[in-house]
Amino acid sequence: MSQVSTEPDLLYTEEEEALRAAVRDLLTDRCAAADVIARGESATPHDPELWKALADGMGLAGLLVPEEHGGQGATHREAAVVLEELGRAVAPVPYLTSAVVATEALLARTTPEAAGLLTALASGRTVGVLAVALNTGPGGAHRTVRLENGALHGELTGIADAAAAHVLLVPADDGGLYAVDADAVTVTGQVCLDQTRPLARISFDGAPARLLTDDAPTAVRRALRAGAGLLASEQLGLADWALTETVRYLKERKQFNRPVGGFQALKHRLAQVWLEVVNTRAAARNAADALATGSADTDIAVAVAQSYAAPVAVHAAEEALQLHGGIGMTWEHPAHLYLKRAKADSIAYGTAGAHRTALAGLVDLQAP
């Protein structure tokens, strides 16, 4: 009798590669770097038309939603492939926050209210955001608002993509998770480094609330764990773009009548980034596979992925900017977009240090 292998599968399937090609083609046509830069200077950094094409046209908003709730019934592996490509393009869309984090919070317990909202999110025509600060990691403490007579009161800060949300998933002081319509609250933009994923302050002043689950801590932890695990795939895409574009540029840029990329010192720097990107791919794929299969080692896989991916993305983006020389420092070149996203991602859903601390406890390797 044959045994079923429990080893993680880090290779991409044919279906995943086909999905990658389709998403990359769309982003090539609809998400030019110059447009992303221009949007960052405007009052509406999100791209609603790109989101519509991804979510409604391609059905990507419902990848993690079961078919009975109107979704695609896919897994975190497919969502990870999408996030790799979104990271490569620094796409200004709320995919991670709505199609992953908010969706995972609803999947924690499918009450009738949550089921209806899942269907809405799967269609892509409704954007949902979990009202927990972006820097909160799985298991980390998060702020709540006060529930009084079926309405919410208080303020939450550092909420990513709140400006694009139609509905907010809000943890309250009674331990419940509530749905609140975005037009019932006041959303105020906050100063942030990465304009492609803006942060906001949300003020609740008697906002009507609908109960989604009475166990907000479980829903929030599940959502943040998936967010952290799949964020590694976005960071992988970002780092891979930085490496690929830098290699291409150094092959073309000449100094002393020879390609700059032929200089040994630069080769060593690029080789180091290549090694880091390869290792990040393994860690990110392992986390996505663990989330998809419900592995008992999911917490470990997510902690390993974020411990490694966050500093690699920052390093790759820094090298891209520096090795592009003077042009890399200009506003017109997209290198700054990637560095800003990498730096912002490095504190999203827990810092690398926080994940290393969590990992030490998970594998019983506490520091002396």
C-alpha positions in Angstrom: 0.0 0.0 0.0 1.5 3.3 -1.1 1.9 6.1 1.4 0.9 9.7 0.7 3.9 12.1 0.9 3.6 14.8 3.5 6.7 16.7 2.1 5.9 20.2 0.9 5.8 20.7 -2.9 7.8 23.8 -3.7 7.5 23.4 -7.5 5.0 25.4 -9.6 2.3 23.4 -11.4 1.4 23.9 -15.0 -1.8 25.6 -13.9 0.1 28.0 -11.6 2.5 28.9 -14.4 -0.4 29.6 -16.7 -2.0 31.8 -14.0 1.3 33.6 -13.6 1.5 34.3 -17.4 -2.1 35.6 -17.5 -1.6 37.9 -14.5 1.8 39.2 -15.8 0.3 39.9 -19.3 -2.5 41.9 -17.7 -0.1 43.9 -15.5 2.2 44.6 -18.4 -0.7 46.1 -20.3 -2.4 47.8 -17.3 0.2 48.7 -14.7 3.0 50.7 -16.2 5.5 52.0 -13.7 4.9 55.6 -14.9 1.2 55.3 -14.1 1.9 53.9 -10.6 4.3 56.8 -9.9 1.7 59.3 -11.1 -1.0 57.7 -8.9 1.2 58.0 -5.9 1.2 61.7 -6.3 -2.6 61.9 -6.6 -5.4 61.7 -4.1 -6.4 58.2 -5.3 -3.4 55.9 -5.3 -5.5 52.8 -5.8 -6.2 51.8 -9.4 -9.9 50.8 -9.6 -9.8 49.8 -13.2 -6.9 47.5 -12.6 -8.6 46.0 -9.6 -11.8 45.4 -11.7 -9.7 43.6 -14.3 -8.0 41.4 -11.8 -10.9 40.8 -9.5 -14.0 40.8 -11.7 -12.5 40.0 -15.1 -10.1 37.3 -14.0 -11.9 36.2 -10.8 -8.8 36.5 -8.7 -10.6 38.1 -5.7 -12.3 34.9 -5.0 -9.4 32.5 -5.3 -9.5 31.5 -1.6 -13.3 31.5 -1.4 -15.1 28.1 -1.6 -17.2 27.6 -4.7 -20.4 27.4 -2.7 -19.8 31.0 -1.7 -19.2 32.2 -5.2 -15.4 31.8 -5.3 -12.9 29.8 -7.2 -12.2 27.3 -4.5 -8.4 27.5 -5.2 -5.7 27.5 -2.6 -3.0 29.7 -1.1 -0.6 28.4 -3.7 -2.5 30.1 -6.5 -2.9 33.3 -4.4 0.8 33.3 -3.8 1.5 33.2 -7.5 -0.8 36.2 -8.0 1.0 38.1 -5.2 4.4 37.4 -6.8 3.3 39.1 -9.9 1.6 42.0 -8.1 4.9 42.4 -6.2 6.8 42.5 -9.4 4.6 45.4 -10.6 4.1 47.1 -7.2 0.5 47.1 -8.3 -1.7 49.6 -6.3 -4.6 47.3 -5.6 -6.0 45.9 -2.3 -5.5 42.2 -3.2 -3.5 41.2 -0.1 -5.8 43.1 2.3 -9.1 42.1 0.8 -8.7 38.8 -1.2 -6.4 37.3 1.4 -6.6 38.9 4.9 -10.2 40.0 5.1 -11.3 36.8 3.3 -9.4 34.6 5.7 -11.0 36.4 8.7 -14.4 35.5 7.3 -13.4 31.9 6.6 -12.6 31.4 10.3 -16.3 30.9 11.0 -18.8 31.0 8.2 -21.9 32.5 9.8 -24.8 33.6 7.5 -23.6 37.2 7.7 -20.0 36.2 7.0 -21.1 33.9 4.2 -22.9 36.8 2.5 -19.9 39.0 2.8 -17.6 36.3 1.5 -19.7 36.1 -1.7 -19.5 39.9 -2.0 -15.7 39.9 -1.6 -15.3 37.0 -4.1 -17.0 39.0 -6.8 -14.4 41.7 -6.5 -17.1 44.4 -6.5 -16.8 44.8 -2.8 -13.5 45.4 -1.1 -13.1 44.4 2.5 -10.4 45.4 5.0 -9.6 43.9 8.4 -9.4 46.9 10.7 -6.2 45.9 12.4 -3.0 47.9 12.1 -0.7 46.7 9.3 2.3 46.2 11.6 0.4 43.7 13.8 1.7 40.1 13.4 -0.1 36.8 14.0 -0.7 36.5 17.7 0.2 40.1 18.3 -1.9 42.4 20.4 -4.3 44.6 18.5 -6.6 47.5 19.4 -10.3 47.2 19.6 -13.2 49.6 19.6 -16.1 49.9 22.0 -19.4 48.2 21.3 -22.4 50.0 22.7 -26.1 49.3 21.8 -25.1 47.6 18.5 -22.9 50.5 17.4 -19.1 51.0 17.5 -17.2 53.9 19.1 -13.5 54.6 19.0 -10.5 55.0 16.7 -8.1 52.7 15.0 -4.9 53.7 13.2 -2.5 52.3 10.6 -5.2 50.4 8.7 -3.9 49.5 5.2 -6.1 50.1 2.1 -9.0 51.5 4.3 -9.6 54.2 1.7 -10.4 51.6 -0.9 -12.7 49.6 1.3 -16.5 49.2 1.0 -16.8 47.3 4.3 -14.6 47.0 7.4 -14.1 44.0 9.6 -13.7 45.4 13.0 -12.7 43.7 16.3 -14.7 45.0 19.3 -14.1 45.0 23.0 -16.7 42.2 23.6 -14.5 39.7 21.6 -16.7 39.8 18.5 -15.7 40.7 14.9 -18.2 43.1 13.2 -18.9 44.3 9.7 -19.2 48.1 9.3 -20.0 49.9 6.1 -17.1 52.2 5.1 -19.5 55.1 4.5 -20.6 54.9 8.2 -17.1 55.9 9.5 -14.6 58.6 8.9 -11.4 57.5 7.1 -8.5 59.9 7.3 -5.3 59.2 5.3 -2.0 59.0 7.3 1.5 59.9 6.2 3.2 56.7 5.0 6.2 55.6 3.1 4.5 53.4 0.5 1.7 55.3 -1.3 0.8 52.1 -3.3 -0.6 50.6 0.0 -1.8 53.7 1.9 -2.6 53.7 5.6 -5.5 55.5 7.3 -7.0 56.4 10.6 -10.6 55.2 11.1 -13.0 57.0 13.5 -16.1 55.2 14.7 -18.8 57.4 16.1 -21.8 55.2 16.6 -21.3 53.2 13.4 -23.9 50.5 13.0 -22.3 47.0 13.3 -23.3 43.5 12.1 -21.8 40.5 14.0 -19.7 38.2 11.9 -18.3 36.0 14.7 -18.1 36.1 18.4 -14.5 34.9 18.3 -12.6 37.8 16.9 -9.1 36.7 18.3 -9.3 33.4 16.3 -10.4 35.1 13.1 -7.8 37.9 13.4 -5.0 35.4 14.1 -6.0 33.3 11.1 -6.2 36.3 8.9 -2.8 37.8 10.0 -1.1 34.4 9.6 -2.2 34.1 6.0 -1.3 37.7 5.4 2.2 37.2 6.7 2.7 33.9 4.9 1.6 35.2 1.5 3.3 38.6 2.0 6.5 36.6 1.5 5.4 35.8 -2.1 4.9 39.5 -2.7 8.3 40.2 -1.3 9.7 37.5 -3.6 8.2 39.1 -6.7 9.6 42.5 -5.6 13.1 41.1 -5.1 13.0 39.1 -8.3 12.1 42.2 -10.3 14.9 44.2 -8.6 17.5 41.5 -9.5 16.3 41.0 -13.0 16.1 44.7 -13.9 19.5 45.4 -12.3 21.2 42.6 -14.3 19.5 43.9 -17.5 20.7 47.4 -16.8 24.3 46.5 -16.0 24.5 44.5 -19.2 23.6 47.6 -21.2 25.4 50.3 -19.1 29.0 50.8 -20.3 32.0 52.3 -18.6 35.5 52.3 -19.9 34.0 50.9 -23.1 32.8 47.7 -21.4 29.5 46.6 -19.8 29.4 47.6 -16.1 28.0 44.1 -15.3 31.4 42.6 -16.3 33.1 44.2 -13.2 33.9 41.5 -10.7 32.8 43.5 -7.6 29.3 44.0 -9.1 29.1 40.4 -10.1 29.7 39.4 -6.5 26.9 41.7 -5.3 24.5 40.4 -7.8 25.4 36.8 -7.0 24.6 37.5 -3.4 21.2 38.9 -4.3 20.5 35.9 -6.6 21.3 33.5 -3.7 19.0 35.4 -1.4 16.1 35.4 -4.0 16.4 31.7 -4.6 16.2 31.0 -0.9 13.3 33.4 -0.5 11.5 31.5 -3.2 11.8 28.3 -1.3 10.7 29.9 2.0 7.7 31.6 0.4 6.6 28.5 -1.5 6.9 26.5 1.6 4.7 28.9 3.5 2.1 29.0 0.7 2.0 25.2 0.5 1.7 24.9 4.3 -1.3 27.3 4.3 -2.8 25.5 1.4 -2.5 22.0 2.9 -3.3 23.0 6.5 0.1 21.6 7.6 0.8 21.2 11.3 4.0 23.2 10.7 2.2 26.2 9.2 3.1 28.5 12.0 6.8 27.5 11.6 6.7 27.9 7.8 5.1 31.4 8.0 7.6 32.5 10.6 10.6 31.2 8.6 9.3 32.9 5.4 8.8 36.3 7.0 12.0 36.1 9.0 13.9 35.7 5.7 11.9 37.4 3.0 11.5 40.8 4.6 15.3 41.7 4.8 15.9 40.1 1.4 13.4 42.3 -0.3 14.9 45.4 1.3 18.4 44.4 0.3 17.4 43.6 -3.3 15.6 46.9 -3.7 18.5 48.8 -2.2 21.0 47.2 -4.5 18.7 47.9 -7.5 18.6 51.6 -6.6 22.4 51.9 -6.0 23.5 49.8 -9.0 21.3 51.8 -11.3 23.5 54.8 -10.4 22.2 58.3 -11.0 19.2 57.2 -12.9 18.1 55.0 -10.0 17.9 58.1 -7.8 15.4 59.9 -10.1 11.7 60.1 -9.4 11.0 58.9 -13.0 12.7 55.6 -12.5 10.5 53.0 -10.6 13.4 51.8 -8.3 12.1 54.0 -5.5 8.6 52.4 -5.7 10.2 49.0 -4.9 12.4 50.3 -2.1 9.4 52.0 -0.4 7.2 48.9 -0.8 10.0 46.7 0.5 10.6 48.9 3.6 6.9 49.1 4.3 6.5 45.3 3.8 9.3 44.7 6.3 7.1 45.8 9.2 3.8 44.5 7.8 2.2 41.6 9.7 5.1 41.6 12.1 8.8 42.4 11.7 11.4 39.9 10.8 12.6 40.1 14.4 9.2 39.4 15.8 8.8 36.4 13.6 12.3 35.1 14.6 11.2 35.4 18.3 8.0 33.5 17.5 10.0 30.9 15.6 12.3 30.4 18.6 9.4 29.5 20.7 7.8 27.2 18.1 10.9 25.1 17.7 12.0 25.4 21.4 15.2 27.2 20.7 14.9 30.1 23.1 17.9 32.3 23.6 19.8 31.7 26.8 
